Amino acid sequence: MERTLTYKITNPMPGQKVSGFLKTKGFSTQNLINLKKDPESVQVNGKFVYQNYILQDGDALRITICETEGSEQILPVELPLDIVYEDEDLLVINKAAGMPIHPSLHNYDNSLGNALAWYFRQKNTPFAYDRGKAYGKRCDPGAAGCGKIPAGRAGRGDQQRILCDRKG
């Protein structure tokens, strides 16, 4: 899956680099590392640049995100998912009480991660499992409620934590 994001730069902070601008748009450190791996992923005014390029007023910043691989360490399992909202960057899931977030020793094939791996496989879309970021670090398996899940690399910014708000 390839995704292109375009930004028109207006009144950048003095000395603001591409990397700093992208952080203000919710790009995580891991997002920036992934962009560095592809030297043609960042363009300003039609020219390929590094993330340390200093932005100027009127610049056209173009970010190309290419996601071709998914996580192989998570077993895809068909489990029920209550999808409240979905677009190309974000899923909002109503997680059932009792469903663990991450696969673990005693929950190898019954977690939200397993269900999402299966869901994205059916859509023929890479599913990049990012333990601790994609689903939240402290969401109790007994908790139920809606949570935000990044649907692609572009969706994985600061908004990538799941929010568990009630017990089931």
Sine and cosine of phi, psi and omega as CSV:
sin_phi,cos_phi,sin_psi,cos_psi,sin_omega,cos_omega
0.00,0.00,0.75,-0.66,0.05,-1.00
-0.88,-0.47,0.67,-0.74,-0.03,-1.00
-0.72,-0.69,0.69,-0.72,0.04,-1.00
-0.88,-0.47,0.77,-0.64,0.06,-1.00
-0.90,-0.43,0.72,-0.70,-0.03,-1.00
-0.83,-0.55,0.71,-0.70,0.01,-1.00
-0.78,-0.62,0.72,-0.70,0.14,-0.99
-0.99,-0.10,0.87,-0.49,-0.08,-1.00
-0.99,0.10,0.84,-0.55,0.07,-1.00
-0.77,-0.63,0.78,-0.63,0.02,-1.00
0.76,0.65,0.85,0.53,0.02,-1.00
-0.93,0.37,0.41,-0.91,0.09,-1.00
-0.90,0.45,0.58,-0.82,0.01,-1.00
-0.83,0.57,0.78,-0.62,0.02,-1.00
0.97,0.26,0.20,0.98,-0.05,-1.00
-0.94,0.35,0.83,-0.56,0.02,-1.00
-1.00,0.04,0.29,-0.96,0.05,-1.00
-0.81,0.58,-0.72,0.69,-0.03,-1.00
-0.86,0.52,-0.68,0.73,0.02,-1.00
-0.91,0.41,-0.65,0.76,0.04,-1.00
-0.88,0.47,-0.71,0.71,-0.02,-1.00
-0.90,0.44,-0.56,0.83,0.07,-1.00
-0.89,0.45,-0.60,0.80,0.04,-1.00
-0.93,0.38,-0.32,0.95,0.03,-1.00
-1.00,-0.07,0.13,0.99,0.08,-1.00
1.00,-0.10,0.09,1.00,0.04,-1.00
-0.94,0.33,0.72,-0.69,0.01,-1.00
-1.00,0.08,0.17,-0.98,0.08,-1.00
-0.85,0.52,-0.65,0.76,0.02,-1.00
-0.90,0.44,-0.62,0.79,0.08,-1.00
-0.85,0.53,-0.72,0.69,-0.04,-1.00
-0.91,0.41,-0.62,0.78,0.06,-1.00
-0.88,0.47,-0.69,0.72,0.01,-1.00
-0.89,0.45,-0.61,0.79,0.05,-1.00
-0.90,0.43,-0.58,0.81,0.01,-1.00
-0.90,0.43,-0.44,0.90,-0.03,-1.00
-0.94,0.34,-0.34,0.94,0.01,-1.00
-0.89,-0.46,0.96,-0.27,-0.07,-1.00
-0.91,0.41,-0.17,0.99,0.02,-1.00
-0.96,-0.29,0.36,0.93,-0.05,-1.00
-1.00,-0.01,-0.29,0.96,-0.04,-1.00
-0.83,-0.55,0.83,-0.55,0.05,-1.00
-0.78,-0.62,0.59,-0.80,0.16,-0.99
-0.80,-0.60,0.83,-0.56,-0.01,-1.00
0.80,0.60,0.63,0.78,0.07,-1.00
0.99,0.14,0.07,1.00,0.00,-1.00
-0.89,-0.45,0.65,-0.76,0.02,-1.00
-0.94,0.34,0.73,-0.68,-0.02,-1.00
-0.70,-0.72,0.25,-0.97,0.13,-0.99
-1.00,0.03,0.25,-0.97,-0.03,-1.00
-0.93,0.36,-0.20,0.98,0.04,-1.00
-1.00,0.03,0.07,1.00,0.08,-1.00
-0.87,0.50,0.73,-0.69,0.01,-1.00
-1.00,0.01,0.85,-0.53,-0.07,-1.00
-0.96,0.27,0.56,-0.83,0.04,-1.00
-0.87,-0.49,0.41,-0.91,0.06,-1.00
-0.85,0.53,0.75,-0.66,0.02,-1.00
1.00,-0.06,-0.13,0.99,0.03,-1.00
-0.88,0.47,0.53,-0.85,0.12,-0.99
-0.95,-0.31,0.94,-0.34,-0.02,-1.00
-0.99,-0.13,0.78,-0.62,-0.01,-1.00
-0.82,-0.58,0.83,-0.55,-0.01,-1.00
-0.91,-0.42,0.80,-0.59,0.05,-1.00
-0.93,-0.36,0.85,-0.53,-0.01,-1.00
-0.93,-0.36,0.85,-0.52,-0.01,-1.00
-0.89,-0.45,0.88,-0.47,-0.01,-1.00
-0.86,-0.51,0.96,-0.29,-0.06,-1.00
-0.90,-0.43,-0.27,0.96,-0.04,-1.00
-0.88,-0.47,0.57,-0.82,0.11,-0.99
-0.95,-0.32,0.05,-1.00,0.05,-1.00
-0.98,0.20,0.77,-0.63,-0.01,-1.00
-1.00,-0.04,-0.26,0.97,-0.12,-0.99
-0.99,0.14,-0.06,1.00,-0.02,-1.00
-0.92,-0.40,0.78,-0.63,-0.05,-1.00
-0.98,0.22,0.86,-0.50,0.07,-1.00
-0.95,0.30,0.79,-0.61,-0.01,-1.00
-0.70,-0.71,0.74,-0.68,0.03,-1.00
-0.96,0.28,0.94,-0.34,0.04,-1.00
-0.72,-0.69,0.44,-0.90,-0.01,-1.00
-0.91,0.41,0.69,-0.72,0.07,-1.00
-0.81,-0.58,0.76,-0.64,0.08,-1.00
-0.98,-0.18,1.00,-0.03,-0.03,-1.00
-1.00,0.05,0.89,-0.46,-0.02,-1.00
-1.00,0.07,-0.60,0.80,-0.05,-1.00
-0.45,-0.89,0.56,-0.83,0.07,-1.00
-0.49,-0.87,0.70,-0.71,0.23,-0.97
-0.65,-0.76,-0.19,-0.98,-0.10,-0.99
-0.95,0.31,-0.22,0.98,-0.01,-1.00
-0.92,-0.38,-0.34,0.94,-0.23,-0.97
-0.56,-0.83,0.64,-0.77,0.20,-0.98
-0.89,-0.45,0.64,-0.77,0.18,-0.98
-0.91,-0.41,0.88,-0.48,-0.08,-1.00
-0.93,-0.36,0.69,-0.72,0.18,-0.98
-1.00,-0.07,0.99,-0.12,-0.08,-1.00
-0.97,0.25,0.74,-0.67,0.03,-1.00
-0.96,0.28,0.56,-0.83,0.10,-1.00
-0.88,0.47,0.62,-0.79,0.04,-1.00
1.00,-0.04,-0.21,0.98,0.02,-1.00
-1.00,0.03,0.87,-0.50,0.06,-1.00
-0.91,0.41,0.44,-0.90,0.01,-1.00
-0.98,0.19,-0.78,0.63,-0.10,-1.00
-0.95,-0.32,0.54,-0.84,0.21,-0.98
-0.88,0.47,0.58,-0.82,0.01,-1.00
-0.49,-0.87,-0.07,-1.00,-0.06,-1.00
-0.80,0.60,-0.73,0.68,-0.05,-1.00
-0.99,-0.17,0.02,1.00,0.02,-1.00
-0.71,-0.71,0.83,0.56,-0.10,-1.00
-0.95,0.32,-0.49,0.87,-0.15,-0.99
-0.72,-0.70,0.41,0.91,-0.03,-1.00
-0.70,-0.72,0.45,0.89,-0.07,-1.00
-0.98,-0.21,0.19,-0.98,0.09,-1.00
-0.87,0.50,-0.61,0.79,0.06,-1.00
-0.85,0.52,-0.68,0.73,0.04,-1.00
-0.89,0.46,-0.69,0.72,-0.01,-1.00
-0.90,0.44,-0.67,0.75,0.00,-1.00
-0.93,0.37,-0.61,0.79,0.06,-1.00
-0.86,0.50,-0.67,0.74,0.03,-1.00
-0.91,0.41,-0.71,0.71,-0.03,-1.00
-0.84,0.54,-0.75,0.66,-0.01,-1.00
-0.94,0.35,-0.53,0.85,0.07,-1.00
-0.89,0.46,-0.66,0.75,0.03,-1.00
-0.89,0.45,-0.51,0.86,0.02,-1.00
-1.00,0.06,-0.02,1.00,-0.04,-1.00
0.84,0.55,0.67,0.74,-0.03,-1.00
-0.84,-0.54,0.71,-0.70,0.04,-1.00
-0.86,0.51,0.65,-0.76,0.06,-1.00
-0.88,-0.47,0.95,-0.30,-0.02,-1.00
-0.99,-0.10,0.97,-0.24,-0.01,-1.00
-0.98,0.21,0.86,-0.51,-0.04,-1.00
-0.82,-0.57,0.99,0.12,-0.09,-1.00
-0.81,0.59,0.73,-0.68,0.03,-1.00
1.00,0.00,-0.28,0.96,0.03,-1.00
-0.88,-0.47,-0.66,0.75,-0.11,-0.99
-0.94,0.35,-0.52,0.86,-0.12,-0.99
-0.82,-0.57,-0.11,0.99,0.01,-1.00
0.97,-0.25,0.53,-0.85,-0.10,-0.99
-1.00,-0.01,-0.42,0.91,-0.16,-0.99
-0.78,-0.63,0.45,0.89,0.01,-1.00
-0.99,0.15,0.91,-0.43,-0.01,-1.00
-0.89,0.46,0.73,-0.69,0.03,-1.00
-0.84,0.54,-0.44,0.90,0.02,-1.00
-0.99,0.17,-0.17,0.99,-0.01,-1.00
-0.98,0.21,0.52,-0.86,0.08,-1.00
-0.79,-0.62,0.37,-0.93,0.03,-1.00
0.60,-0.80,0.07,-1.00,-0.04,-1.00
-0.99,0.12,0.58,-0.81,0.03,-1.00
-0.60,-0.80,0.44,-0.90,0.00,-1.00
-1.00,-0.10,0.72,-0.69,0.02,-1.00
-0.81,-0.59,0.78,-0.63,0.07,-1.00
-0.93,0.37,0.75,-0.66,-0.04,-1.00
-1.00,-0.04,-0.15,0.99,0.02,-1.00
-0.25,-0.97,0.11,-0.99,-0.05,-1.00
-0.84,0.54,-0.57,0.82,0.00,-1.00
-0.92,0.38,-0.42,0.91,-0.01,-1.00
-1.00,0.05,-0.06,1.00,-0.08,-1.00
-1.00,-0.06,0.96,0.28,0.11,-0.99
-0.92,-0.40,-0.51,-0.86,0.01,-1.00
-0.91,0.41,-0.30,0.95,-0.02,-1.00
-0.99,0.15,0.22,0.98,-0.16,-0.99
-1.00,0.01,0.21,0.98,0.01,-1.00
-1.00,-0.03,0.62,-0.79,0.09,-1.00
-0.99,0.13,0.57,-0.82,-0.04,-1.00
-0.90,-0.44,0.92,-0.39,0.03,-1.00
-0.97,-0.24,0.82,-0.57,-0.17,-0.99
-0.86,-0.52,-0.11,0.99,0.01,-1.00
-0.45,-0.89,0.40,-0.92,0.06,-1.00
-1.00,0.02,0.58,-0.82,-0.03,-1.00
-1.00,0.09,0.00,0.00,0.00,0.00
